C-alpha cells in the first residue's frame, strides 16, 4: 500500500466539492487528480454533471465529487437539474470543501454554505484565486467576514490554477478520511467513461469559443465511439435549441466548427493517449434545456 503504512495508516474516502458557479471547483479537482477530467471555461455553470475525480497519494486517496455551481436562479429545467446534482453530492461523503473566490462573497456562496452546514460532515473552506487578488492586505478581513458566524473545520488559501496551497488542503482532507484500502486503482482518475469525456471536451470548446453568443443552448451527444486498432473514431452531435444557432456554431465556410472540432480532438488525444478521428454535426431540438425528458436523453441525471 505504502512504505509508511505502519506509522501512517492509509486513508481513503469521499469529498464533496461545492460552491457557486465559476469559483474554480473543477480547476481544483483537476489539480488534485493531476489530470483534466472536468472541463473548464470562464463561463459560469460550465459544469453540468456530478462526477468523481480520483486523487491518489502515498498517504491515501481522495474521491472528489465535482459538482455544478449552486445558484439561486432556477428558471429552466437545466438550472434545477444542476442544483439537484450539487445538493445531492453532500450525502454519503466524509468531508466537504466549500470553494469561494478570494475577496468576493456572493449570495450564492451563502446558498452553497447552507447546503453544507446541515450535512453533519466536516466542512473545509478553500479561498481560491488568491493569485488574482491585487490587495493581499484584504485577505485577513475577508477571512474574518466569511468565517464570522459560520463553522469551518479549517481555512485554506489556494490558487487551484497554479497549485498553490493545495498540498495543505490535501493533508487536511486526508486527516478526515477513515482508515481504508484504496477505493479505486491508482491509475483510475474518474468514474466517467471515455465516451462521456469526449462529449464534454467538445462542449468545453463551445463554451470557450461561443460563450457570448451561445451560453447554455448547446449540449453534445456522442453517437459513435469505436476503437479501430490504434485509432478512436468518434462522432459527436452538437444539439442546439434554435435553427438560427447552427450558423453561429458552423461559422463562415464552416471554419468555426472546424476549429471547435480540431481543439476538441487535441484534448481527446491528450486525455486518451490515442489518435482520434473526430466528426461533428449540428442538429436542433427546440427548447431541450427546459425539457426534463430531453435532459434525461442527453444524460443529465441527478
Protein Blocks (a to p, Z undefined) as FASTA:
>chain_A
ZZklmmmccddddddddddehiopmmmmmmmnopafbdcdfbehkbmbdcddddddfkbc
cdddddddddfblfbfklmmmmmmmmmmmgoiabdcddddehiacfklmmmmmmmmmnop
acddddehklmmmblmlmmmmmmmmmgopacfbdcdddfknopoklmmmmmmmmmpccdd
dfbdfkbcbfbdfklmmmmmmmmmmmmmmmmmmmmlcccddfbdcdehjaccdddddddf
bfklmmmmnoghhlmmmmmmmmmmmmmmmmnopacdddddddddehklmcfklmmmnopa
ZZ
